[in-house]
Amino acid sequence: MKRIIIISSAAVCVALIGLAFAAGPGSGGWHRTPEEKVAYITSKIAEKLALDDAQRAALDRIADEFIAEHQRISSDRQVFKADFIEILGKEEVSPEELNALFDTKKPLIEEMMQLASVHIAEFHSILTPEQRATLIAEIESHEGRRCRLFR
């Protein structure tokens, strides 16, 4: 279930910030806090896109909002995981029961997608046309591969 949260989190900033939770240096992934992961990915974004001070400040603010949102949903994730494990521990598991549990996540995912839309639009608005082209090229160059943007 961790992957579902990672995927929905990744949407929060066009893989700009959320991918920090899905990718990191080395093939073994990260063994760092969410804050450390976000700091790493924002520094890579700033470097790759050559962000100026104002752009970097905006990116840092977006990252801070993302971290706050991640912390807010953390307890919800633990409840979901416990419920999922409880269902899996039963003698028989029905698709209906699993679907009912998964349906409880839809409002959170929709909320995160709404937040992603705001952050994506804001980040896009502060980029120059050249930076946008670089961003698109980075995203396209990783198509079909594991999420490893801005490595």
C-alpha positions as CSV (number, residue, x, y, z in Angstrom):
1,M,0.0,0.0,0.0
2,K,3.0,2.2,0.5
3,R,3.3,2.4,-3.3
4,I,-0.2,3.8,-3.7
5,I,0.7,6.6,-1.3
6,I,3.9,7.2,-3.1
7,I,2.2,7.3,-6.5
8,S,-0.5,9.8,-5.2
9,S,2.3,11.8,-3.5
10,A,4.2,12.0,-6.7
11,A,1.4,13.7,-8.3
12,V,1.6,16.6,-5.9
13,C,4.3,18.3,-7.9
14,V,4.7,16.7,-11.3
15,A,7.3,14.5,-9.9
16,L,9.2,17.6,-8.9
17,I,8.9,17.0,-5.2
18,G,6.8,13.9,-4.7
19,L,9.4,11.7,-6.5
20,A,11.7,12.3,-3.6
21,F,9.6,9.6,-1.8
22,A,9.9,7.2,-4.7
23,A,13.5,7.7,-5.8
24,G,16.8,8.5,-4.4
25,P,20.5,7.9,-4.9
26,G,21.5,4.3,-5.4
27,S,19.4,1.3,-6.5
28,G,18.5,0.5,-2.9
29,G,16.3,3.6,-2.5
30,W,16.4,6.1,0.4
31,H,16.9,5.5,4.1
32,R,16.3,9.1,4.9
33,T,13.5,11.2,6.3
34,P,10.9,12.7,4.0
35,E,12.4,16.2,4.7
36,E,15.9,14.9,3.6
37,K,14.4,13.4,0.5
38,V,12.6,16.6,-0.5
39,A,15.7,18.7,0.2
40,Y,17.7,16.5,-2.1
41,I,15.2,16.6,-5.0
42,T,14.6,20.3,-4.7
43,S,18.4,20.9,-4.8
44,K,18.6,18.8,-7.9
45,I,15.7,20.7,-9.5
46,A,17.3,24.0,-8.7
47,E,20.6,22.8,-10.2
48,K,19.2,21.2,-13.3
49,L,16.8,24.2,-14.1
50,A,19.3,26.8,-12.9
51,L,16.7,28.4,-10.7
52,D,17.3,32.0,-9.5
53,D,16.9,33.0,-5.9
54,A,13.2,33.9,-6.2
55,Q,12.4,30.7,-8.1
56,R,14.3,28.7,-5.5
57,A,12.3,30.4,-2.7
58,A,9.1,29.5,-4.4
59,L,10.2,25.9,-4.8
60,D,11.2,25.7,-1.2
61,R,7.8,27.1,-0.1
62,I,6.0,24.5,-2.3
63,A,8.3,21.8,-0.8
64,D,7.4,22.9,2.8
65,E,3.7,22.8,2.0
66,F,4.2,19.3,0.6
67,I,6.0,18.1,3.7
68,A,3.3,19.5,5.9
69,E,0.7,17.7,3.8
70,H,2.7,14.5,4.0
71,Q,2.9,14.8,7.8
72,R,-0.9,15.4,7.9
73,I,-1.7,12.2,6.0
74,S,0.9,10.1,7.8
75,S,-1.5,9.0,10.6
76,D,-4.2,8.2,8.0
77,R,-1.7,6.0,6.2
78,Q,-1.0,4.0,9.4
79,V,-4.7,3.4,9.9
80,F,-5.1,2.3,6.3
81,K,-2.2,-0.1,6.6
82,A,-3.6,-1.6,9.8
83,D,-7.0,-2.1,8.1
84,F,-5.3,-3.6,5.1
85,I,-3.3,-6.1,7.2
86,E,-6.4,-7.0,9.1
87,I,-8.2,-7.9,5.9
88,L,-5.2,-9.9,4.6
89,G,-5.1,-11.8,7.9
90,K,-8.6,-13.2,7.4
91,E,-9.2,-16.8,6.1
92,E,-10.9,-15.4,3.0
93,V,-10.5,-12.0,1.3
94,S,-13.2,-10.6,-0.9
95,P,-12.7,-8.1,-3.6
96,E,-15.6,-6.1,-2.3
97,E,-14.0,-5.7,1.1
98,L,-10.8,-4.6,-0.5
99,N,-12.6,-2.2,-2.8
100,A,-14.5,-0.7,0.2
101,L,-11.1,-0.1,1.9
102,F,-9.6,1.4,-1.2
103,D,-12.6,3.6,-1.7
104,T,-11.7,5.3,1.7
105,K,-8.5,6.5,0.1
106,K,-10.2,8.2,-2.9
107,P,-11.1,11.5,-1.2
108,L,-7.5,11.9,0.1
109,I,-6.1,11.1,-3.4
110,E,-8.5,13.6,-5.0
111,E,-7.5,16.2,-2.4
112,M,-3.8,15.6,-3.1
113,M,-4.5,15.9,-6.9
114,Q,-6.2,19.3,-6.3
115,L,-3.2,20.5,-4.3
116,A,-0.9,19.1,-7.1
117,S,-2.8,21.2,-9.6
118,V,-2.2,24.4,-7.7
119,H,1.5,23.6,-7.1
120,I,2.1,22.5,-10.7
121,A,0.6,25.6,-12.1
122,E,2.5,27.8,-9.6
123,F,5.8,26.2,-10.3
124,H,5.2,26.3,-14.1
125,S,4.4,30.1,-13.9
126,I,7.8,30.9,-12.3
127,L,9.8,29.1,-15.0
128,T,11.3,30.6,-18.1
129,P,10.6,29.0,-21.4
130,E,14.1,27.5,-21.4
131,Q,13.6,26.1,-17.9
132,R,10.2,24.6,-19.0
133,A,11.9,23.0,-22.0
134,T,14.6,21.5,-19.7
135,L,11.9,20.2,-17.3
136,I,10.0,18.6,-20.2
137,A,13.2,17.1,-21.6
138,E,14.1,15.6,-18.2
139,I,10.6,14.1,-17.8
140,E,10.6,12.7,-21.3
141,S,14.1,11.2,-20.9
142,H,12.9,9.1,-18.0
143,E,9.7,7.7,-19.8
144,G,9.2,4.0,-19.1
145,R,11.9,3.9,-16.5
146,R,11.7,3.8,-12.7
147,C,11.0,7.2,-11.3
148,R,14.5,8.7,-11.2
149,L,14.1,12.3,-12.3
150,F,16.8,14.8,-11.6
151,R,19.5,12.2,-10.6
